[in-house]
Amino acid sequence: MKLYHGTSVKVMENIIKHGLRPTLSGPNIPTGARPLPAIYLTDDLEVAWEFCRTAGLVEKCNEVVCEVDLDDLDRSEIMPDWNMVADPTNRVLDLVGCSPELTDNEAECWAQHLAVYGPDDDGDWDKSLKAAHSIAYLKTIPPTKLRCEVVGDRYGRSPR
């Protein structure tokens, strides 16, 4: 299974040299979530786009999407993405049928979705991937295991 990480072109050179490294930075960690240094990976390319946009790296982000195979990861270093569980992105809400266009009460819909599919405190990362389309990886992913590409931005503008 392919997983994706969205980031800014500003860090691409560092990724090529050192790989993706766990970080605690970014406004991606909502109040109440369990902050820990991690690389956030998703099974959905649109969610990867949102990772870059919410990272606050630049206002008009020239996005980079890095692809890694789940089989290349040390599964003992994968955890649920408690950030996404606590504060799902618009795309995740769309994927699970809880977007404002589909429901009158987005928060209640998300809570019901998590009650059925969500991870519990035992660190069940595969439930996080199914429920929130995202996981947290706690180790560096070496550049040899990544395929990163500058893809412009989600609005169709080409990279600058």
C-alpha positions in Angstrom: 0.0 0.0 0.0 1.3 3.5 -0.9 1.3 6.2 1.6 1.9 9.9 1.0 3.3 12.9 2.8 2.7 16.4 1.6 5.2 19.2 2.3 6.7 22.3 0.8 9.3 22.5 -1.9 11.4 24.6 0.6 12.3 21.4 2.4 12.8 19.2 -0.6 16.6 19.4 -0.7 16.7 18.4 3.0 14.4 15.4 2.3 16.6 14.3 -0.6 19.7 14.4 1.6 18.3 13.1 4.9 14.9 11.6 4.2 11.7 12.5 6.1 12.4 13.0 9.8 9.9 13.1 12.6 9.1 16.6 13.7 7.0 18.3 16.3 6.7 21.5 14.4 3.7 22.9 12.6 0.2 24.1 13.6 -1.0 20.6 12.7 -1.2 19.6 16.4 -4.6 20.8 17.8 -5.2 21.5 21.4 -5.9 18.2 23.2 -4.1 15.9 20.8 -1.1 14.0 21.8 1.9 15.9 20.4 4.9 13.7 19.5 7.6 14.0 16.9 6.3 12.1 13.9 5.9 12.0 10.1 2.3 12.1 9.2 1.4 9.8 6.3 -1.9 9.3 4.5 -3.4 6.8 2.1 -5.1 9.7 0.2 -3.4 12.1 -2.1 -5.9 14.9 -1.4 -5.1 14.6 2.3 -1.4 14.9 1.5 -2.2 18.2 -0.3 -3.9 19.3 2.9 -0.8 18.4 5.0 1.2 20.9 3.1 -1.5 23.6 3.2 -2.0 23.2 7.0 1.8 23.0 7.7 1.9 26.8 7.4 5.2 26.6 5.5 4.3 29.3 3.0 1.0 31.0 2.0 1.2 29.8 -1.6 2.8 26.5 -1.1 4.6 24.8 -4.0 3.7 21.3 -2.8 5.8 18.3 -2.8 4.3 14.9 -2.3 6.5 12.1 -1.1 5.4 8.5 -1.6 6.5 5.5 0.6 5.4 1.9 0.6 3.9 0.7 3.9 6.0 -2.4 3.6 9.1 -0.3 3.9 8.1 1.0 7.3 8.9 -0.5 10.7 5.4 -1.3 11.9 6.5 -1.1 15.5 7.1 2.6 14.9 3.6 3.4 13.5 1.0 5.0 15.8 -2.5 6.4 15.2 -2.5 10.0 14.1 -4.1 11.4 17.1 -3.9 14.9 15.6 -6.2 13.9 12.7 -8.5 12.0 15.0 -8.9 15.1 17.2 -9.2 17.6 14.3 -9.9 16.0 10.9 -9.3 17.9 7.7 -12.1 18.8 5.3 -10.9 16.0 2.9 -11.1 13.3 5.6 -14.6 14.5 6.6 -15.5 14.2 2.9 -14.1 10.7 2.7 -16.1 9.4 5.6 -19.3 11.2 4.7 -19.2 13.8 7.5 -18.6 17.0 5.5 -21.0 19.9 6.0 -22.6 19.2 2.6 -23.5 15.7 3.7 -24.6 16.1 7.3 -26.2 18.7 9.5 -23.9 18.0 12.4 -20.3 17.4 11.3 -18.9 16.9 14.9 -21.6 14.4 15.8 -21.1 12.5 12.5 -17.3 12.4 13.1 -17.8 11.1 16.7 -20.1 8.4 15.5 -17.6 7.4 12.8 -14.8 7.2 15.4 -16.9 5.2 17.8 -17.3 2.5 15.1 -14.0 2.7 13.2 -11.6 4.8 15.2 -8.5 3.8 17.1 -8.5 3.3 20.8 -5.7 3.9 23.3 -3.9 0.7 22.5 -2.2 2.3 19.6 -4.1 0.5 16.8 -2.6 2.4 13.9 -4.4 0.4 11.2 -7.7 1.7 12.6 -6.3 5.2 12.4 -5.6 4.7 8.7 -9.1 3.3 8.1 -10.9 5.9 10.1 -8.9 9.1 9.7 -6.8 8.1 6.6 -3.7 9.0 8.4 -0.9 7.6 10.6 2.0 8.9 12.6 5.5 7.3 11.9 8.1 7.8 14.6 11.3 7.0 12.7 13.2 8.7 9.9 12.3 7.4 6.4 15.5 7.3 4.5 15.6 9.0 1.0 16.1 5.6 -0.6 12.6 4.6 0.5 11.0 7.8 -0.8 9.8 9.0 -4.1 9.2 12.8 -3.9 7.8 15.0 -6.6 7.1 18.7 -6.9 3.5 18.7 -8.0 2.5 22.4 -8.0 -0.5 23.2 -5.9 -4.0 21.7 -5.6 -5.5 24.6 -7.5 -3.7 23.7 -10.7 -1.1 26.4 -10.6 2.3 25.1 -11.6 5.3 25.2 -9.3 7.1 28.6 -9.3 
